[in-house]
Amino acid sequence: MKFTKLYEPTLRETLYTATHESGLRIAIMPKQGYSKSYAVFGTHFGSVDNTFIPPSANETMTVPDGVAHFLEHKMFEQPDGSNVFESYALHGANANAYTSFHVTAYLFESTQDVMENLGILLDFVQQPYFTDENVAKEQGIIGQEIGMYDDDPGWQLMMGFLGAMYHENPVRIDIAGSVESISKITKETLYDCYHTFYHLSNMCLFIIGDVNPEVLGDCIEQHLVKTEKPMGEIKRFYGKEPKTVKAKEVSKKLDVSVPMFMLGFKDPDCGYDGKELLKKDIELSIISELLFGKTSPIYTELYNNGYILGGMDAETACEKEYGYVALSGDSRDPEKVRDVIFKGLASAQQEGLNEADIERVRRAMIGQYIKQFNNLNSVAHQYMSQVFNGIELFDFSEVVKDVTVASVNERLRSYFDIDRSVLSVIWPQNN
C-alpha cells in the first residue's frame, strides 16, 4: 500500500494517508515511545441517515429511527457464535463502539498485539450476521436502554432542545430511536443499511501509536474484502429545514433537585463543509469563550447573583446540514439566565469584540490543539468526527490563521439572533 506522508511542523507530527482500491480512506499517525495504540474504524452512517437512495437504486428508502445504533449493536454477533470481545481480550485489547448523529465507529486500544487486534477489528466489521432471532432479542435489549435514557435528565434536556430547535432535520430524533420504531427493524432492514453504508468507500480507518505504517499497510491489505470497488454517491435526505426554530421554549418534569437549562441559538448559515466549516467552528469557539467563559462579564453576572449553580457549559455544534451554540447548567430561574445572556449579547454585538481578547483566545486554542496530540484517544476521535465533513487532521493550523477580528465580529452579529433561540428546561417533579 502506497502512503502519502504529511508533516505538520508546528506539531512536529507526521500523518500517513492512503486510499485503498476499495475506496477506504486510511490514516496512520506513528507516535514513537507511546506504549498504547488506538484504532478506529468508522462509517459515515449515523442516526440522521434514515432517508436515502443507495448508489445502486433509483427509489428513496426510509428506515426506522434508531437503525444505525441498532446495527452497531448487532455487528458484534458472529456467524460462528464467537465472541469478539473475548477475541480482543486474548490479545490484551479493550474494545468498544459508538453511534452518533453522523458516524458509527468501532475501536480498540491495546499495548500489545496491534496486528492481531487490527485483524479482529477489520474482520468482524466486514462480516455481518443478522437473523430474525437475534434481531428480536436485540429489540428487547435496546428497548431497555431507551427506557433508561427516558429517565436521564441530561439526555432529555438535550433532546428537548433539539426537538424545539428543528422542524424537519432528523437530528431532533433520539439516536437510539423509540421502542415503537425499533420494533419495525428486521434483518432485511439491517442488511439493506449495511450494504449501503458499510461499503469501504463510505468508511475510514485511523490508527495511532508506536506503529510502522508500512507493516500496518500489509496487515490492512490482508484483511480487506478483495472484491469491493468504490461505489457511487449515497443520496441523503434531511428534510427542508427552515431558519426559524420550531418552538422558543420546551420543558419537562423529571426527578432533579434543581432546574436544568439549555439555551441555544440556531445556525442560519449551513450547507457547506471543509475548511470553511472549520473556520466557522473556530470563530464560534472564540465567541463562546469570550462571551460565556468563566472570565466573561455575562458569566460573572450570572454567577455572582446566584442565577447559575455550579457553572455553565458552552457547546458548539458545526455540521454541514445544521449547527447551534448551546449553554447549559443548573438554575433556579432559567428565564432570568436567558434575560442576562440576551442583554450581554446585545451589548457585545453593538460594541464588538476587541483584537487583544480575540488573539488571547486564539493563542489558547492553538495551545490546546497542540496539547491534544499527546492524547491518542482524543486525536483519533477528533479525526473521525471531522473527516466525513471534509476536514483533515492538520487543517486547524492553516485555518486558524484566517480568523480575523472582522470575521469573528461578523459571525457574532449574524449568528446569535434571539429570534432563533431555544430554551429547554427540566423542572423538578414537585415544581
ROMI-419220 format. One record per residue (C-alpha): residue number from 1; x, y, z. Coordinates in steps of 0.1 Angstrom, whole numbers, plus 5000, padded with zeros to 4 digits. Layout:
<nodes>
NUM,X,Y,Z .
...
</nodes>
This chain:
<nodes>
1,5000,5000,5000 .
2,5014,5034,4990 .
3,5012,5061,5016 .
4,5014,5099,5013 .
5,5034,5115,5041 .
6,5021,5147,5056 .
7,5043,5166,5081 .
8,5030,5193,5103 .
9,5059,5215,5115 .
10,5040,5232,5144 .
11,5031,5199,5159 .
12,5061,5180,5147 .
13,5038,5152,5138 .
14,5036,5131,5107 .
15,5004,5116,5092 .
16,5005,5088,5066 .
17,4974,5086,5044 .
18,4963,5063,5016 .
19,4931,5053,4998 .
20,4927,5016,4992 .
21,4915,5003,4959 .
22,4881,4997,4976 .
23,4878,5034,4983 .
24,4886,5030,5021 .
25,4904,5060,5035 .
26,4933,5051,5058 .
27,4953,5074,5081 .
28,4981,5063,5104 .
29,5000,5085,5129 .
30,5031,5070,5144 .
31,5039,5081,5180 .
32,5073,5067,5189 .
33,5077,5058,5226 .
34,5040,5055,5233 .
35,5030,5022,5249 .
36,4994,5023,5238 .
37,4980,5021,5203 .
38,4944,5031,5193 .
39,4924,5023,5162 .
40,4890,5035,5150 .
41,4871,5020,5120 .
42,4842,5043,5112 .
43,4814,5046,5087 .
44,4796,5077,5075 .
45,4763,5065,5089 .
46,4746,5079,5119 .
47,4711,5084,5133 .
48,4702,5112,5109 .
49,4706,5089,5079 .
50,4671,5075,5078 .
51,4661,5085,5043 .
52,4684,5079,5014 .
53,4689,5065,4979 .
54,4716,5037,4977 .
55,4741,5041,4948 .
56,4726,5011,4930 .
57,4690,5022,4933 .
58,4667,5048,4920 .
59,4640,5049,4947 .
60,4642,5066,4981 .
61,4644,5043,5010 .
62,4632,5052,5045 .
63,4642,5031,5075 .
64,4630,5031,5111 .
65,4645,5056,5136 .
66,4674,5041,5155 .
67,4686,5017,5129 .
68,4722,5029,5128 .
69,4725,5024,5166 .
70,4708,4990,5163 .
71,4731,4979,5135 .
72,4761,4989,5156 .
73,4749,4965,5184 .
74,4743,4936,5160 .
75,4777,4939,5143 .
76,4793,4921,5173 .
77,4772,4890,5166 .
78,4794,4865,5147 .
79,4782,4837,5123 .
80,4803,4811,5141 .
81,4790,4821,5175 .
82,4824,4835,5186 .
83,4826,4865,5209 .
84,4845,4894,5195 .
85,4853,4909,5229 .
86,4868,4876,5241 .
87,4890,4876,5209 .
88,4902,4910,5218 .
89,4908,4901,5254 .
90,4931,4872,5243 .
91,4953,4899,5227 .
92,4952,4924,5256 .
93,4928,4949,5240 .
94,4899,4969,5252 .
95,4872,4974,5225 .
96,4841,4995,5222 .
97,4818,5011,5196 .
98,4795,5042,5194 .
99,4769,5057,5172 .
100,4765,5095,5169 .
101,4742,5116,5147 .
102,4766,5111,5117 .
103,4791,5084,5125 .
104,4792,5047,5136 .
105,4826,5037,5148 .
106,4843,5006,5162 .
107,4875,5009,5181 .
108,4901,4992,5203 .
109,4931,5002,5224 .
110,4959,4980,5234 .
111,4996,4979,5245 .
112,5003,4947,5226 .
113,4995,4926,5195 .
114,4984,4956,5174 .
115,4983,4935,5142 .
116,4962,4908,5157 .
117,4937,4933,5172 .
118,4936,4952,5139 .
119,4928,4920,5121 .
120,4899,4913,5145 .
121,4885,4948,5140 .
122,4886,4947,5102 .
123,4873,4911,5100 .
124,4842,4914,5123 .
125,4831,4948,5108 .
126,4831,4932,5074 .
127,4811,4901,5084 .
128,4775,4910,5092 .
129,4753,4883,5106 .
130,4716,4891,5112 .
131,4688,4866,5119 .
132,4652,4870,5128 .
133,4660,4856,5162 .
134,4690,4878,5171 .
135,4671,4909,5159 .
136,4642,4901,5181 .
137,4665,4896,5211 .
138,4682,4929,5205 .
139,4649,4948,5203 .
140,4643,4939,5239 .
141,4678,4949,5250 .
142,4678,4982,5232 .
143,4642,4988,5244 .
144,4655,4987,5280 .
145,4683,5011,5270 .
146,4658,5035,5256 .
147,4638,5033,5288 .
148,4670,5043,5308 .
149,4675,5074,5286 .
150,4639,5084,5290 .
151,4647,5089,5327 .
152,4681,5106,5321 .
153,4676,5144,5328 .
154,4707,5154,5308 .
155,4697,5135,5277 .
156,4661,5146,5279 .
157,4673,5182,5283 .
158,4693,5180,5251 .
159,4667,5161,5231 .
160,4640,5186,5241 .
161,4663,5213,5230 .
162,4669,5197,5196 .
163,4632,5189,5192 .
164,4623,5225,5198 .
165,4650,5239,5175 .
166,4645,5218,5144 .
167,4613,5213,5123 .
168,4625,5185,5100 .
169,4662,5177,5104 .
170,4664,5142,5119 .
171,4690,5154,5145 .
172,4658,5161,5165 .
173,4652,5124,5168 .
174,4668,5103,5195 .
175,4699,5084,5183 .
176,4685,5051,5197 .
177,4650,5057,5182 .
178,4620,5047,5202 .
179,4606,5014,5214 .
180,4580,5016,5186 .
181,4605,5025,5158 .
182,4630,4997,5167 .
183,4601,4972,5167 .
184,4599,4977,5129 .
185,4635,4968,5123 .
186,4641,4935,5106 .
187,4672,4916,5094 .
188,4664,4928,5059 .
189,4665,4964,5071 .
190,4699,4958,5087 .
191,4713,4942,5056 .
192,4700,4970,5034 .
193,4717,4996,5056 .
194,4748,4976,5059 .
195,4753,4971,5022 .
196,4746,5008,5016 .
197,4766,5024,5044 .
198,4793,4998,5053 .
199,4808,4998,5019 .
200,4845,5005,5024 .
201,4844,5036,5002 .
202,4820,5051,5028 .
203,4844,5043,5056 .
204,4876,5054,5072 .
205,4903,5037,5093 .
206,4925,5057,5117 .
207,4954,5042,5137 .
208,4977,5060,5161 .
209,5005,5047,5184 .
210,5040,5033,5182 .
211,5034,5016,5149 .
212,5050,5012,5115 .
213,5028,5024,5086 .
214,5042,5000,5060 .
215,5037,4969,5083 .
216,5002,4981,5091 .
217,4995,4986,5054 .
218,5003,4950,5047 .
219,4981,4939,5075 .
220,4952,4960,5063 .
221,4956,4947,5027 .
222,4953,4911,5040 .
223,4921,4917,5059 .
224,4901,4939,5035 .
225,4874,4924,5012 .
226,4891,4920,4978 .
227,4860,4922,4956 .
228,4849,4956,4967 .
229,4854,4986,4944 .
230,4844,5022,4951 .
231,4807,5028,4948 .
232,4787,5058,4938 .
233,4773,5085,4960 .
234,4747,5078,4986 .
235,4720,5104,4983 .
236,4709,5115,5018 .
237,4678,5135,5027 .
238,4674,5155,5058 .
239,4643,5175,5051 .
240,4638,5211,5042 .
241,4648,5228,5074 .
242,4637,5265,5077 .
243,4659,5290,5095 .
244,4633,5295,5122 .
245,4630,5274,5154 .
246,4601,5251,5159 .
247,4594,5264,5195 .
248,4610,5291,5216 .
249,4606,5271,5249 .
250,4602,5235,5259 .
251,4601,5219,5293 .
252,4597,5186,5311 .
253,4594,5174,5347 .
254,4619,5147,5360 .
255,4635,5137,5392 .
256,4660,5165,5396 .
257,4667,5186,5427 .
258,4671,5220,5409 .
259,4660,5230,5374 .
260,4684,5223,5345 .
261,4685,5246,5314 .
262,4699,5246,5279 .
263,4697,5278,5260 .
264,4709,5279,5224 .
265,4710,5296,5190 .
266,4702,5280,5157 .
267,4728,5283,5129 .
268,4713,5303,5100 .
269,4743,5296,5077 .
270,4745,5260,5067 .
271,4752,5239,5036 .
272,4790,5238,5033 .
273,4818,5217,5047 .
274,4856,5216,5046 .
275,4878,5244,5058 .
276,4850,5269,5056 .
277,4830,5249,5081 .
278,4861,5246,5103 .
279,4866,5284,5102 .
280,4831,5289,5114 .
281,4836,5264,5142 .
282,4868,5282,5153 .
283,4851,5316,5153 .
284,4821,5303,5173 .
285,4845,5288,5198 .
286,4863,5321,5203 .
287,4830,5339,5207 .
288,4817,5313,5232 .
289,4848,5317,5253 .
290,4848,5355,5253 .
291,4810,5358,5259 .
292,4803,5328,5281 .
293,4836,5317,5296 .
294,4844,5320,5333 .
295,4861,5354,5329 .
296,4833,5369,5308 .
297,4810,5397,5321 .
298,4779,5375,5313 .
299,4792,5346,5333 .
300,4804,5369,5362 .
301,4769,5384,5365 .
302,4752,5351,5364 .
303,4775,5335,5390 .
304,4778,5364,5414 .
305,4740,5369,5415 .
306,4734,5332,5421 .
307,4715,5328,5388 .
308,4736,5297,5379 .
309,4746,5270,5403 .
310,4780,5254,5399 .
311,4789,5268,5365 .
312,4778,5269,5329 .
313,4789,5248,5299 .
314,4791,5261,5263 .
315,4788,5236,5234 .
316,4793,5244,5197 .
317,4779,5220,5170 .
318,4791,5227,5134 .
319,4778,5202,5108 .
320,4771,5207,5071 .
321,4734,5204,5075 .
322,4728,5221,5109 .
323,4745,5238,5138 .
324,4740,5255,5171 .
325,4757,5271,5201 .
326,4742,5260,5234 .
327,4747,5270,5270 .
328,4737,5246,5298 .
329,4737,5244,5336 .
330,4716,5244,5367 .
331,4695,5274,5377 .
332,4665,5282,5400 .
333,4655,5308,5374 .
334,4663,5298,5338 .
335,4643,5327,5324 .
336,4665,5351,5343 .
337,4696,5334,5329 .
338,4681,5339,5294 .
339,4675,5376,5301 .
340,4711,5382,5313 .
341,4725,5364,5283 .
342,4703,5382,5258 .
343,4713,5416,5274 .
344,4750,5407,5273 .
345,4748,5395,5237 .
346,4732,5427,5226 .
347,4759,5448,5242 .
348,4787,5426,5227 .
349,4771,5428,5192 .
350,4769,5466,5194 .
351,4804,5472,5208 .
352,4822,5443,5191 .
353,4849,5420,5205 .
354,4884,5436,5206 .
355,4915,5423,5189 .
356,4935,5417,5221 .
357,4909,5394,5236 .
358,4903,5375,5203 .
359,4941,5370,5199 .
360,4944,5358,5235 .
361,4917,5331,5230 .
362,4931,5321,5196 .
363,4965,5315,5211 .
364,4949,5295,5239 .
365,4931,5274,5212 .
366,4964,5268,5194 .
367,4980,5256,5226 .
368,4950,5232,5233 .
369,4953,5219,5197 .
370,4990,5211,5202 .
371,4984,5196,5236 .
372,4957,5173,5222 .
373,4982,5153,5203 .
374,4995,5139,5235 .
375,4962,5121,5239 .
376,4958,5092,5214 .
377,4921,5088,5221 .
378,4914,5125,5216 .
379,4933,5126,5183 .
380,4915,5095,5170 .
381,4880,5108,5178 .
382,4888,5142,5165 .
383,4898,5128,5132 .
384,4867,5105,5129 .
385,4843,5134,5139 .
386,4857,5157,5112 .
387,4869,5135,5082 .
388,4834,5130,5068 .
389,4829,5168,5069 .
390,4859,5171,5046 .
391,4882,5184,5074 .
392,4916,5169,5077 .
393,4936,5165,5109 .
394,4961,5192,5103 .
395,4937,5218,5087 .
396,4933,5237,5120 .
397,4969,5251,5118 .
398,4961,5267,5085 .
399,4925,5278,5091 .
400,4931,5294,5125 .
401,4954,5319,5107 .
402,4925,5331,5085 .
403,4903,5340,5115 .
404,4903,5378,5119 .
405,4887,5404,5142 .
406,4863,5413,5114 .
407,4853,5377,5107 .
408,4847,5370,5144 .
409,4825,5401,5149 .
410,4806,5394,5117 .
411,4799,5359,5130 .
412,4788,5373,5163 .
413,4763,5397,5148 .
414,4749,5373,5122 .
415,4747,5341,5142 .
416,4733,5350,5176 .
417,4697,5360,5169 .
418,4673,5358,5199 .
419,4645,5351,5174 .
420,4664,5318,5166 .
421,4669,5308,5202 .
422,4655,5279,5222 .
423,4653,5275,5260 .
424,4649,5239,5272 .
425,4643,5233,5309 .
426,4640,5202,5331 .
427,4620,5211,5362 .
428,4618,5191,5394 .
429,4588,5168,5397 .
430,4574,5189,5426 .
431,4578,5223,5409 .
</nodes>
